[in-house]
Amino acid sequence: MLAEQPGTRDLIAFVARYMTCSACHHAYGADDVAVDRYSAGFWILSATCPACGQSRTFTAFDRPPYTQMPDMGMTNLQPLNDADVGEWAAFLAHFDGDLIELLGTVD
Ligand SMILES: [Zn+2]
């Protein structure tokens, strides 16, 4: 099965985490990304926007950290800075909940 090819799950997770719909910039969920084909180390994936239905197909031939992935609305995440780290440190110093559950809510 295509989805069981080693690396496929990570690739789908990467798309869902970092790519957005080119039409409306809505995030993809893992269920919105499908593997159409795997061959000789590259994947052909299709992603369907859960918000507007726009579908696109792209080829991925990369491995983590996916530096060669096509630019299809990549979220431009800024590198963490000292202020981010300080903010998290302050938050975690007073956080007494379930960290696993907390991280599970991060999208
Ligand atoms: Zn969309």
Boltz pocket constraint, residues with backbone or C-beta under 6 A from the ligand:
constraints:
  - pocket:
      binder: B
      contacts: [[A, 21], [A, 22], [A, 23], [A, 24], [A, 25], [A, 26], [A, 49], [A, 50], [A, 51], [A, 52], [A, 53], [A, 54]]
      max_distance: 6.0
